Amino acid sequence: MLSDRREIGITVRKGNDFSEWYTQVVMKAELADYSPAKGFMILRPYGYAIWERIQKLLDREIKKLGHQNIYFPVLIPESLLAKEADHFAGFIPEVFWVTSAGDTTLGERLAARPTSESIAYASFSKWIKSWRDLPLLLNCWNSVLRAEIKGTKPFIRTSEFLWQEGHTAHENEADAEEEVFRILELYRSLMEKVLAVPVYVGYKSEKEKFVGAEYTITLEALMPDGRALQMGTSHNLGQNFSKPFEIRFLGKDNKEHYAWQTSWGVSWRLIGSVIMTHGDDKGLVLPPRIAPIHCVIVPIYYNKTDRQEIMSESERIEESLKSRKVRTHTDNRDHYTPGWKFHHWELKGVPLRIEIGPRDLKAREIVLVRRDHGKKVRVKIDSVETAVIDSLRDMQQHLYELAQASLREGTTEAEDYSELSSSIEKNLGFVKAAWCGAESCEEQVKNETGADIRLIPLAKEEARTACLVCGKESKHLVYFAKAY
Amino acid sequence: MLSDRREIGITVRKGNDFSEWYTQVVMKAELADYSPAKGFMILRPYGYAIWERIQKLLDREIKKLGHQNIYFPVLIPESLLAKEADHFAGFIPEVFWVTSAGDTTLGERLAARPTSESIAYASFSKWIKSWRDLPLLLNCWNSVLRAEIKGTKPFIRTSEFLWQEGHTAHENEADAEEEVFRILELYRSLMEKVLAVPVYVGYKSEKEKFVGAEYTITLEALMPDGRALQMGTSHNLGQNFSKPFEIRFLGKDNKEHYAWQTSWGVSWRLIGSVIMTHGDDKGLVLPPRIAPIHCVIVPIYYNKTDRQEIMSESERIEESLKSRKVRTHTDNRDHYTPGWKFHHWELKGVPLRIEIGPRDLKAREIVLVRRDHGKKVRVKIDSVETAVIDSLRDMQQHLYELAQASLREGTTEAEDYSELSSSIEKNLGFVKAAWCGAESCEEQVKNETGADIRLIPLAKEEARTACLVCGKESKHLVYFAKAY
């Protein structure tokens, strides 16, 4: 019943059954696992190590912009969550409610935080008195809970997820707007330069914006099955929260003002985007910048003498690479064959593999294999460090270029409603279309095709046609897509 | 109503009203704040920065010992929490229960995790199949929820707290025991070398051990009011969880075995211990190793020309110190006086202050002030880096020595019951006393004096008397104290 054998390897092709392929990669690469509570996910050590990389890089940038981390409690009294009416109405269908502690029924229900605006801003009103207290720039690393009624998908849609949520308060509208766009650029850079996932950015429609926001800026990527994935959002809250929460301050003009606010977040969903975008039939492919292991060394030997020599050379190379900040691991397990190890580390998406056997050693060479295109090159041991560092840089860039090409190919423009509808049906990706701005037209497309307006470009793109739905004058050329 | 003024400064003496002093330091140094939900605490940016320091140092050591981080969901189905009966019975009085999601009443209640043994070990049984999967060494950084019915105190006793919880599984009993003690030493080193808080270590009595453990090792510090503070615990779980959770593996002997387990944790309570131990009438005093700011530079000037020169010298010193990994901050605010700034940074416990004024600059000197004893020294600008680094090292050591002297003074031995009872009543600290090992005697002391057995020394200490309660033969010399 119990056995020491492990099944590895993905049994379906990415192009044939994308959904099953995704689940297998998540599970077999040991990124995550299901939890006994339905809809919840366990982030396993390998997945957690990727999250730590993202967290470390993002945290550093958030702090560079002057933000400080803070922790707000996970339980929020219902009356507090209810203070901003739209916000409350938007979140209430998915709130987990705590109703008792031990044997005692609570006088007021407590919400497991779906997001922290309400509990944060109750404190902002205590902490902010003067313009000298502004801007107040805070960030939280925590988990939030939103009961998922639709099917759940690891990393993409779960009833609890790890994320960061930023919350800021500013003296005036312009400062808040600047913050919204500063964070947008931070996120864009994280996604494109670190995750190698290109994104479109733009406004959400009124229907799709964050509940309680003035407006929402979104970053949207395209997954290989033609669906859009919302990667992160940055909200301008205006004074919508500062008024009910009474966040007032004495201005430079010696008058009382309500603060101007923003909030913004990205979650472990980013890991989902990486899996979907870069993975292949062999499993995960990790962009070097977030890979817990950059380079795995697989020693190849057939007898004890060889083993000793090859091991000691492998360790020397490992140390040398580590001293150059290359995260290197030597797989010295004797009970697995080199072939098994190749598959294992390919499944786990490690960017580079070094193979070193007796003949290689004699020639003072190693074989270097890149995970993305699988090409092998022979490299002199003397120059292995340079070769590894160059390959990591090239691979990071190559993954981005491939994804960028897919995004370009996956973006079309529809001239009429039937083209919009058929492009969506064929899962072509983003379909640009003229829209009059009416929510009724937006809803009709959603109901008939399943596609949302994913974004309205920041810089207005001119439409060549009238609204594809109602034929009235077009207000925006917008990006439609089905989405996760 | 709104005003730009701030009250700073602690209005009571540590020695006169310790409890009020503690609350004022927490609030006025902006370490934490109360939350709208009763019993919950907000960890403010300055407190969070201290937590990040502790977290970073501890996380590094935990990883060096081979542990990996993981995230388990915050909600645990009741049936899972109930699998280990003692564990369940111990935690159930303080569990927050989630009973609905949106409008839907859940089929089974979900517990907000009071600790993660149950949810972790449900997965261990899936992940562990062979001896090759062992040891499994995992750690979580998360928050746990335990409804506090007694009065709450920031950092010390709150209904939610940030902590780390380690969970491991081993092939045999000896390996698990080794892990328990390896972690004990890791914790001891963190407390003594990083927090400068000396601790006693020992076993918990059967009555006080972790519910579900074979035995618990505890680290106990002494606070200035004579109360013990449990700083951390490391539990040997034996096979108490692996049996109900069916964590079985195929051993090297090709037979099936149940795993041997440990769990262990420390929380933000560590910050509470630092505040209580090192703080003084002026406020917080931070050991350099966890201070978010090591050294604050306060420029002193009376006119614009001075300001420019002094600011540029201050910035040069700041850069030079930063390049030597001294966390330095120049307080260049024009709207506060130097005197106000001195008080402000003393309240915040910053280890060192550099004062630099026009006459100092002319003499190419600065004034260096240590937060612990307040002594001022004049230092040549040329040697400020060395002076700062030496002072930080000396202050770290000095704080530890002071605390160690207090611990020694606060540890006495009782020859008879009335001495035990009166020493506890006088808040003398730890009182060593002979104990027969019976829970009835332990309970009598608790009921009559309010003191618990805080620990049973690891290396047996010989008692010179019989059990102070019942007069029967003594089994252990144990440490009694009232505790937080």
Chai-1 contact restraints between the chains, C-beta under 6 A:
chainA,res_idxA,chainB,res_idxB,connection_type,confidence,min_distance_angstrom,max_distance_angstrom,comment,restraint_id
A,L2,B,K129,contact,1.0,0.0,6.0,A-B,restraint_1
A,L2,B,L250,contact,1.0,0.0,6.0,A-B,restraint_2
A,D4,B,S130,contact,1.0,0.0,6.0,A-B,restraint_3
A,D4,B,L250,contact,1.0,0.0,6.0,A-B,restraint_4
A,S35,B,P73,contact,1.0,0.0,6.0,A-B,restraint_5
A,P36,B,P77,contact,1.0,0.0,6.0,A-B,restraint_6
A,P36,B,L80,contact,1.0,0.0,6.0,A-B,restraint_7
A,P36,B,A122,contact,1.0,0.0,6.0,A-B,restraint_8
A,A37,B,P73,contact,1.0,0.0,6.0,A-B,restraint_9
A,A37,B,L75,contact,1.0,0.0,6.0,A-B,restraint_10
A,A37,B,P77,contact,1.0,0.0,6.0,A-B,restraint_11
A,F40,B,P73,contact,1.0,0.0,6.0,A-B,restraint_12
A,I42,B,F72,contact,1.0,0.0,6.0,A-B,restraint_13
A,L43,B,Y71,contact,1.0,0.0,6.0,A-B,restraint_14
A,P45,B,Q68,contact,1.0,0.0,6.0,A-B,restraint_15
A,P45,B,I70,contact,1.0,0.0,6.0,A-B,restraint_16
A,Y48,B,N69,contact,1.0,0.0,6.0,A-B,restraint_17
A,Y48,B,I70,contact,1.0,0.0,6.0,A-B,restraint_18
A,Q68,B,P45,contact,1.0,0.0,6.0,A-B,restraint_19
A,N69,B,Y48,contact,1.0,0.0,6.0,A-B,restraint_20
A,I70,B,P45,contact,1.0,0.0,6.0,A-B,restraint_21
A,I70,B,Y48,contact,1.0,0.0,6.0,A-B,restraint_22
A,Y71,B,L43,contact,1.0,0.0,6.0,A-B,restraint_23
A,F72,B,I42,contact,1.0,0.0,6.0,A-B,restraint_24
A,P73,B,S35,contact,1.0,0.0,6.0,A-B,restraint_25
A,P73,B,A37,contact,1.0,0.0,6.0,A-B,restraint_26
A,P73,B,F40,contact,1.0,0.0,6.0,A-B,restraint_27
A,P73,B,E160,contact,1.0,0.0,6.0,A-B,restraint_28
A,L75,B,A37,contact,1.0,0.0,6.0,A-B,restraint_29
A,P77,B,P36,contact,1.0,0.0,6.0,A-B,restraint_30
A,P77,B,A37,contact,1.0,0.0,6.0,A-B,restraint_31
A,L80,B,P36,contact,1.0,0.0,6.0,A-B,restraint_32
A,P93,B,G102,contact,1.0,0.0,6.0,A-B,restraint_33
A,E94,B,G102,contact,1.0,0.0,6.0,A-B,restraint_34
A,F96,B,V98,contact,1.0,0.0,6.0,A-B,restraint_35
A,F96,B,A101,contact,1.0,0.0,6.0,A-B,restraint_36
A,W97,B,S100,contact,1.0,0.0,6.0,A-B,restraint_37
A,V98,B,F96,contact,1.0,0.0,6.0,A-B,restraint_38
A,V98,B,V98,contact,1.0,0.0,6.0,A-B,restraint_39
A,T99,B,T99,contact,1.0,0.0,6.0,A-B,restraint_40
A,S100,B,W97,contact,1.0,0.0,6.0,A-B,restraint_41
A,A101,B,F96,contact,1.0,0.0,6.0,A-B,restraint_42
A,A101,B,A147,contact,1.0,0.0,6.0,A-B,restraint_43
A,G102,B,P93,contact,1.0,0.0,6.0,A-B,restraint_44
A,G102,B,E94,contact,1.0,0.0,6.0,A-B,restraint_45
A,G102,B,A147,contact,1.0,0.0,6.0,A-B,restraint_46
A,A122,B,P36,contact,1.0,0.0,6.0,A-B,restraint_47
A,K129,B,L2,contact,1.0,0.0,6.0,A-B,restraint_48
A,S130,B,D4,contact,1.0,0.0,6.0,A-B,restraint_49
A,A147,B,A101,contact,1.0,0.0,6.0,A-B,restraint_50
A,A147,B,G102,contact,1.0,0.0,6.0,A-B,restraint_51
A,E160,B,P73,contact,1.0,0.0,6.0,A-B,restraint_52
A,L250,B,L2,contact,1.0,0.0,6.0,A-B,restraint_53
A,L250,B,D4,contact,1.0,0.0,6.0,A-B,restraint_54
